[in-house]
Amino acid sequence: MYDVILIGAGHNGLVCATYLARAGLKVVVLERRGVVGGAAVTEQFHPGFRNSVAAYTVSLLHPKVIRDLDLARHGLRVVQRKISNFLPTEDGRYLKVGGGKTKDEVAKFSARDAARLDAYGEELEAIADVLREVVLQTPPNVVEGSPVRALGELFKAGKLGNRLRGLGIERQQRLLDLFTRSAGDYLDGWFESDPIKAVYGFDGVVGTYASPYTPGSAYVLLHHCFGEVNGIKGAWGHAIGGMGSITEAMAAAARDEGAEIRVGAGVREVLVERGRATGVVTETGDAIKARIVVSNLNPKLLFLNLIDQGAIPAPFRERMQSWRCASGTFRMNVALSELPSFTVLPGKEAAEHHTSGIILAPTLRYMEQAFFDARTTGWSKKPVVEVLIPSTLDNSLAPEGRHVASLFCQHVAPELPPNTPGGASWDDHRDTVADLMIDTVNSFAPNFKASVIARQVFSPLDLERTFGLLGGDIFHGTLELGQLFSARPALGYADYRTPIAGLYQCGAGTHPGGGVTGAPGHNAAREILRDVRRR
């Protein structure tokens, strides 16, 4: 018998397993797929071409997790992009962001905006610093019936309140704005030129089925600002060997601490006896018992698919039924014979803009129209595409002289409208939309389409079937005010515990949410160990 069964060997599950095994618990991790890593994996998708096939870039991975698991010793190496972003404009110009170039680049479009960059950065950084502190904290939990626990939660809330007061009243108001307003409205209040608003505004819609003018999208922008690479706050980078090198290092750390990891071992059911989780039944029918069960799955998938509905209190079950999972993501990996040569900046030799996040969405209005199209017809006529070419930083991913690119595409409907011509399943339209995405990139870089040797395509339905991302939702639940912090995944259960004794959650559907952070796994392990010590 095990002390802990952990469902899902995604990065948060591996982090949680490592901490628990280090504390002396007997841990087994059960993974449905034949490889560890969940959505953070590197796979060969065409002979000689490997890529991070789902999650694709590094910034939010928490420094404490990197240190605690000694991921560098286990092979992790992260390199920074030469510049952060490159955005071609519709009038034949371009904007580069990062690498010490941002102010001069923005000044090409607006001297006023260039002068405001420092103040914008300072404000966002001050607010992001508060989030960085909150990321590794268990949110104040709404509790009933326990005065002692209620006092503890009140103390947590008090500490957070003191930290927020340190921002000053003006920045507290700005923080409130970021949680409630749209990214577009927030950026319009700072800047007048379209390119810089588009670069920053992309972070407000990435992985989210929303317009940049949807209320609450400003928080999604903020969520992508609290990361760092190699000690540089706000930077984005690439893990040598792809995202799978992160989770392979985590798996090695977990095994070093004594955790057992089984792949090809999907879970069919969580066993609940007299109100307590007692183990699982695998897809092959094997029953495995443990004192504790920890889930790294989307909360909706766990509670509606793997647990007898009679064992779940009705209010919590209703919360899970209404848990919003909506991502406008269509994900592609392509093998290339040459680098794209952009109309606004020609050249097939590797240059700094080829190492960046290339944003093909010139304005916030362009992004908004893409969302409206997807809502109406299932996908946007002119989609939003971010292109990354990691082989410009990592020559292990493709044959010499060739390249791989990640296409992170927005906006498509998580579920197609029932009256969609040609069928309402994504299986009916996958290749049509993939062609559209290739054509979209080609409209900015005319050699792109002809350079595509092979492609791998994930519609929202493919992301759900392959990685368990319901509705293609990369965050395991929309990052909106009603599903954040003390309400993630539900009031009263923001502390990684659940209504079922002995059952915990450690995935992105808990605080602080999605992205390859490791924070939910870290925090859940801390709470589980507190309960173990109490017992």
C-alpha positions in Angstrom: 0.0 0.0 0.0 1.2 3.5 -0.9 1.0 6.6 1.2 0.2 8.7 -1.8 -1.2 8.0 -5.3 -0.7 11.0 -7.6 -2.8 11.1 -10.8 -1.1 12.7 -13.7 2.7 13.2 -14.4 2.4 16.7 -15.7 4.8 19.2 -14.3 2.8 20.1 -11.2 2.2 16.4 -10.4 6.0 15.7 -10.6 6.8 18.7 -8.4 4.2 17.6 -5.8 5.5 14.1 -5.9 9.1 15.2 -5.4 8.3 17.2 -2.2 6.1 14.4 -0.8 8.7 11.7 -1.5 11.4 13.9 0.0 9.3 14.0 3.2 9.5 10.2 3.5 6.1 9.3 2.0 5.8 6.3 -0.3 4.5 7.9 -3.6 3.4 6.5 -6.9 2.6 8.7 -9.9 0.2 7.3 -12.5 0.3 8.8 -16.0 -2.1 7.9 -18.8 0.2 8.7 -21.7 3.4 6.8 -22.5 5.6 9.7 -21.5 5.9 12.0 -18.4 5.3 15.7 -18.7 1.6 16.2 -19.5 1.4 19.2 -21.9 5.1 20.1 -21.2 6.7 17.5 -23.5 9.2 17.3 -26.3 8.4 14.8 -29.1 9.6 14.0 -32.6 6.7 14.9 -34.9 8.6 14.3 -38.2 11.8 12.3 -38.8 14.7 14.4 -37.5 12.4 17.2 -36.2 11.5 17.5 -32.5 9.6 20.3 -30.7 7.7 21.2 -27.6 4.4 20.0 -28.9 2.0 21.7 -26.6 3.5 24.1 -23.9 6.3 25.8 -25.8 8.1 28.6 -23.9 9.6 29.3 -20.4 9.1 32.2 -18.0 6.7 31.4 -15.2 8.6 28.3 -13.9 9.2 29.4 -10.3 12.8 29.9 -9.2 12.2 28.2 -5.8 10.9 25.1 -7.6 14.0 25.2 -9.8 16.3 25.4 -6.8 14.4 22.9 -4.5 14.4 20.2 -7.2 17.9 21.1 -8.3 16.7 21.0 -11.9 20.0 22.3 -13.3 21.8 19.2 -11.8 19.2 17.1 -13.5 19.9 18.6 -16.9 17.7 21.7 -17.2 19.3 24.6 -19.1 17.2 27.7 -20.1 18.5 30.3 -22.5 16.9 33.7 -23.1 15.5 35.0 -26.3 17.7 37.7 -28.0 14.7 40.0 -28.0 11.3 39.3 -26.5 8.9 40.0 -29.4 8.7 41.0 -33.0 5.5 42.4 -34.5 5.1 43.3 -38.2 2.6 46.1 -38.9 0.1 46.5 -41.7 1.8 49.7 -43.0 5.1 47.9 -43.8 7.0 48.7 -40.6 7.7 46.5 -37.5 8.2 46.7 -33.7 10.9 44.9 -31.7 10.5 44.6 -28.0 13.2 43.7 -25.5 17.0 43.4 -25.7 17.3 47.1 -24.7 15.6 48.2 -27.9 12.0 48.8 -26.8 12.1 52.5 -26.2 13.8 53.4 -29.5 11.5 51.0 -31.3 8.3 52.4 -29.8 9.5 56.0 -30.6 9.3 55.1 -34.3 5.5 55.1 -33.8 5.0 57.5 -30.8 7.4 59.6 -28.8 4.7 60.0 -26.2 4.4 56.2 -25.8 8.2 55.8 -25.6 8.3 58.3 -22.8 5.6 56.4 -20.9 7.2 53.0 -21.1 9.3 53.3 -17.9 6.3 54.4 -15.8 4.2 51.6 -17.3 6.9 49.0 -16.6 7.4 50.3 -13.0 3.7 50.1 -12.2 3.2 46.6 -13.7 6.4 45.4 -12.0 5.3 46.7 -8.6 2.0 44.9 -9.0 3.6 41.8 -10.4 5.9 41.7 -7.3 2.8 41.3 -5.1 1.7 38.4 -7.3 5.1 36.8 -7.1 4.7 36.7 -3.3 1.2 35.4 -3.5 2.0 32.6 -6.0 3.6 30.4 -3.4 1.0 31.1 -0.7 -2.2 29.2 0.0 -5.1 31.6 -0.6 -7.2 32.6 2.4 -9.9 30.0 2.5 -13.6 30.6 3.2 -14.4 28.1 6.0 -17.4 27.2 8.1 -17.8 25.5 11.4 -14.2 25.7 12.6 -13.2 28.8 14.7 -9.6 27.8 14.8 -9.3 27.4 11.0 -11.3 30.6 10.5 -8.7 32.5 12.7 -5.9 31.1 10.6 -7.6 32.1 7.4 -8.2 35.6 8.8 -4.5 35.9 9.6 -3.6 35.0 6.0 -6.0 37.6 4.7 -4.5 40.1 7.1 -0.9 39.5 5.9 -2.1 39.8 2.3 -3.9 43.1 3.1 -0.7 44.5 4.7 1.2 43.7 1.5 -1.4 45.3 -0.7 -1.4 48.4 1.5 2.2 48.8 0.7 1.3 49.5 -2.9 -0.4 52.8 -2.0 -3.9 53.7 -2.8 -3.2 54.6 -6.5 -1.6 51.3 -7.3 -4.3 49.4 -5.3 -6.8 51.0 -7.7 -4.7 49.9 -10.6 -4.5 46.3 -9.3 -8.3 46.4 -9.0 -8.5 47.6 -12.6 -6.3 44.7 -13.7 -8.6 42.2 -12.1 -11.8 43.7 -13.5 -11.1 45.7 -16.7 -10.1 44.6 -20.2 -6.5 44.5 -21.4 -7.5 46.8 -24.2 -9.0 49.4 -21.9 -6.0 49.2 -19.6 -3.5 49.6 -22.5 -5.6 52.4 -24.2 -5.2 54.3 -20.9 -1.4 54.1 -21.3 -0.5 54.2 -24.9 -1.7 55.7 -28.2 0.1 53.7 -30.9 -1.2 50.3 -32.0 2.0 48.2 -32.2 3.0 48.4 -28.5 -0.6 47.9 -27.4 -0.8 44.8 -29.7 2.4 43.3 -28.3 1.3 43.8 -24.7 -2.3 43.0 -25.4 -1.5 39.6 -26.9 -0.7 38.4 -23.3 -4.3 39.3 -22.4 -5.8 36.9 -24.9 -3.2 34.1 -25.1 -4.8 30.8 -24.4 -8.1 32.6 -23.5 -11.3 32.6 -25.5 -11.9 36.3 -25.2 -11.4 39.7 -27.0 -8.7 42.0 -25.6 -11.7 44.2 -24.7 -13.4 41.5 -22.7 -13.6 42.6 -19.0 -11.1 40.6 -16.9 -8.6 40.1 -19.7 -6.3 42.6 -18.1 -5.6 40.0 -15.4 -4.5 37.5 -18.0 -2.0 40.1 -19.2 -0.8 40.5 -15.6 -0.6 36.7 -15.1 2.0 36.5 -17.8 4.1 39.2 -16.3 5.3 37.7 -13.0 7.8 35.2 -14.5 11.5 35.4 -15.0 14.4 33.6 -16.7 17.8 33.1 -15.1 17.0 35.8 -12.6 15.7 38.4 -15.1 12.2 39.4 -14.2 9.6 39.4 -17.0 12.0 37.6 -19.5 11.0 34.7 -21.7 13.3 31.9 -22.7 13.7 28.4 -24.2 14.6 25.2 -22.4 17.3 23.4 -24.3 15.8 20.2 -25.6 12.3 21.7 -25.4 9.7 21.8 -22.6 10.2 18.0 -22.1 13.6 18.7 -20.7 11.9 20.5 -17.8 9.6 17.6 -17.0 12.3 15.0 -17.6 14.5 16.8 -15.0 11.5 16.9 -12.6 10.9 13.2 -13.1 14.5 12.5 -12.4 14.3 14.6 -9.2 11.2 12.7 -8.1 12.8 9.3 -8.7 15.9 10.5 -6.8 13.7 11.1 -3.8 12.1 7.6 -4.1 8.9 8.3 -6.0 7.7 5.6 -8.4 6.4 6.8 -11.8 4.3 4.6 -14.0 3.5 5.6 -17.6 0.7 4.0 -19.6 -1.3 3.8 -16.4 -4.4 5.9 -16.8 -6.9 6.1 -13.9 -10.5 5.1 -14.5 -11.9 5.8 -11.0 -11.0 7.4 -7.6 -12.2 5.0 -4.9 -14.2 6.7 -2.1 -15.3 4.7 1.0 -17.3 6.3 3.8 -16.5 9.8 2.6 -12.7 9.2 2.2 -10.5 8.6 -0.8 -8.9 5.2 -0.4 -7.2 4.6 -3.8 -7.8 4.4 -7.5 -8.8 1.9 -10.2 -6.7 2.0 -13.3 -7.9 1.8 -16.9 -6.8 -1.8 -16.9 -8.9 -2.6 -13.9 -6.2 -2.7 -11.2 -7.1 -1.4 -7.8 -4.3 0.5 -6.0 -4.8 1.6 -2.4 -3.3 4.6 -0.6 -4.0 6.9 2.4 -3.9 10.0 0.1 -4.9 10.6 -3.5 -3.7 13.7 -5.3 -5.1 14.8 -8.7 -3.1 16.9 -11.2 -6.1 16.9 -13.6 -8.6 19.6 -14.6 -11.0 19.8 -11.6 -14.0 19.2 -13.9 -12.4 16.1 -15.3 -11.7 14.8 -11.9 -15.0 15.4 -10.2 -17.4 14.7 -13.1 -15.6 11.8 -14.7 -13.6 9.9 -12.1 -15.7 10.0 -8.9 -19.1 8.6 -8.0 -21.4 11.6 -8.1 -23.1 10.5 -4.9 -19.9 11.0 -3.0 -19.7 14.7 -3.9 -21.8 17.3 -2.0 -24.4 18.8 -4.4 -23.2 22.5 -4.2 -19.6 21.5 -5.1 -20.8 19.2 -7.9 -22.8 22.1 -9.3 -19.8 24.3 -9.1 -17.8 21.8 -11.1 -20.6 21.5 -13.7 -20.4 25.2 -14.2 -16.5 25.4 -14.1 -15.6 27.4 -17.2 -13.0 25.9 -19.5 -12.7 28.0 -22.6 -9.5 28.5 -24.7 -9.3 29.8 -28.2 -6.2 27.8 -28.9 -5.3 25.9 -32.1 -1.8 24.5 -31.8 0.6 23.6 -34.6 4.2 22.4 -34.9 5.9 22.7 -38.3 9.2 21.5 -39.8 10.8 24.1 -42.0 13.3 23.9 -44.8 14.3 27.6 -44.2 13.6 30.5 -41.9 10.7 32.8 -42.7 11.6 36.0 -44.6 9.2 38.7 -43.5 8.0 41.3 -45.9 8.8 44.1 -43.4 12.2 42.7 -42.5 13.5 40.3 -45.3 16.2 37.7 -44.7 16.5 34.0 -44.3 19.6 34.1 -42.2 19.0 33.7 -38.5 18.5 37.1 -36.9 17.4 38.3 -33.5 13.8 38.6 -34.5 13.8 34.9 -35.4 14.5 34.0 -31.8 11.6 36.0 -30.4 7.9 35.5 -30.0 6.7 36.7 -33.4 3.2 38.2 -33.0 1.0 38.2 -36.1 -1.8 40.5 -35.0 -1.0 44.1 -35.7 -3.7 45.8 -33.5 -6.0 45.1 -30.6 -8.9 45.6 -33.0 -7.6 42.9 -35.3 -7.6 40.6 -32.2 -11.1 41.6 -31.3 -12.4 40.9 -34.8 -10.7 37.5 -34.7 -12.7 36.7 -31.5 -15.9 37.9 -33.0 -15.3 35.7 -36.1 -14.7 32.7 -33.9 -17.8 33.3 -31.9 -19.9 33.5 -35.1 -18.4 30.9 -37.4 -16.1 28.8 -35.3 -12.8 30.3 -36.3 -11.4 33.6 -37.3 -11.0 34.7 -40.9 -7.8 36.5 -39.9 -6.5 34.6 -36.9 -4.0 35.7 -34.2 -0.8 33.7 -34.5 2.3 33.7 -32.4 5.3 32.0 -34.1 8.3 30.7 -32.1 11.3 29.2 -33.9 13.2 27.5 -31.0 15.7 25.9 -33.3 17.3 29.3 -33.7 18.4 28.9 -30.0 18.6 25.1 -29.8 20.2 23.2 -32.7 19.3 19.9 -31.1 15.7 20.2 -32.4 16.2 20.0 -36.2 18.7 18.8 -38.8 21.5 21.3 -39.7 20.1 24.1 -41.9 16.5 23.2 -41.1 14.2 24.5 -38.4 11.1 23.8 -36.3 8.4 26.4 -35.4 5.6 26.5 -32.9 2.4 28.2 -34.0 0.2 29.2 -31.1 -3.0 30.2 -32.9 -6.0 32.2 -31.6 -9.0 32.4 -32.1 -11.0 29.3 -32.6 -14.2 28.2 -30.8 -13.6 25.4 -28.2 -16.7 23.8 -29.5 -17.9 24.5 -33.0 -21.5 25.9 -33.5 -24.0 23.1 -34.2 -24.8 24.5 -37.6 -21.2 24.7 -38.9 -21.2 23.8 -42.6 -19.4 20.5 -43.2 -19.9 19.2 -39.6 -19.8 20.4 -36.1 -16.7 18.4 -35.0 -13.2 19.7 -35.1 -12.2 16.5 -36.8 -14.2 17.8 -39.8 -12.3 21.1 -40.0 -8.8 20.5 -38.6 -6.9 20.6 -41.9 -8.9 23.5 -43.3 -8.1 25.6 -40.3 -4.5 24.4 -40.3 -4.2 25.6 -43.9 -5.6 29.0 -42.8 -3.0 29.3 -40.1 -0.2 28.5 -42.6 -1.6 31.1 -45.0 -1.8 33.7 -42.3 1.9 33.3 -41.5 2.6 33.3 -45.3 0.8 36.7 -45.6 3.5 38.2 -43.4 6.4 36.0 -44.6 5.8 34.9 -48.3 8.3 32.1 -48.3 6.7 30.4 -45.3 4.2 28.1 -46.9 6.6 26.7 -49.4 9.1 26.0 -46.6 6.8 23.7 -44.6 8.1 20.1 -44.8 5.6 18.6 -42.3 3.1 19.8 -39.7 1.5 18.5 -36.5 -1.9 19.9 -35.7 -3.9 20.1 -32.5 -7.4 21.4 -32.6 -9.1 22.2 -29.2 -10.6 18.7 -29.4 -7.2 17.2 -30.0 -5.8 19.0 -27.0 -8.6 17.6 -24.9 -8.1 14.0 -26.1 -4.3 14.0 -26.0 -3.5 16.1 -22.9 -6.8 16.3 -21.0 -7.2 20.0 -21.7 -11.0 20.3 -21.6 -12.1 22.6 -24.4 -8.5 23.0 -25.3 -8.1 25.1 -22.1 -4.4 25.4 -21.3 -5.1 26.8 -17.9 -7.4 24.0 -16.6 -10.1 26.7 -16.1 -10.5 30.2 -17.3 -8.5 32.9 -15.5 -11.4 35.1 -14.6 -12.3 36.8 -11.3 -14.8 34.2 -10.3 -12.3 31.4 -10.8 -9.2 32.9 -9.2 -7.4 32.9 -5.8 -9.8 31.9 -3.0 -12.4 30.9 -5.6 -10.1 28.5 -7.5 -11.6 26.0 -7.8 -14.3 26.9 -5.3 -14.8 29.0 -2.2 -13.9 26.8 0.8 -11.6 24.6 -1.2 -8.8 27.0 -2.4 -6.3 25.3 0.0 -5.8 22.3 -2.3 -8.1 20.1 -0.2 -11.5 18.9 -1.5 -14.9 17.9 0.0 -13.6 14.3 0.0 -11.2 13.5 2.9 -7.9 12.3 1.7 -8.3 13.7 -1.8 -6.3 16.7 -2.8 -5.6 18.7 -6.0 -2.3 20.0 -7.3 -2.9 21.1 -10.9 -3.4 24.3 -12.8 -7.1 24.3 -11.8 -5.9 25.5 -8.3 -4.1 28.7 -7.3 -2.2 30.4 -8.9 -3.6 28.9 -12.2 -2.1 27.9 -15.5 1.3 28.2 -17.1 4.4 26.0 -16.4 5.0 27.4 -12.9 5.3 24.4 -10.6 3.6 26.5 -8.0 0.3 24.5 -7.5 2.4 21.3 -7.1 4.6 23.1 -4.5 1.7 24.6 -2.6 -0.3 21.4 -2.5 2.6 19.4 -1.2 3.0 21.8 1.7 -0.7 21.5 2.7 -0.7 17.7 2.3 2.4 17.5 4.6 0.7 19.7 7.2 -2.2 17.3 7.3 0.1 14.3 7.5 1.9 15.8 10.4 -1.3 16.7 12.2 -2.4 13.1 12.0 
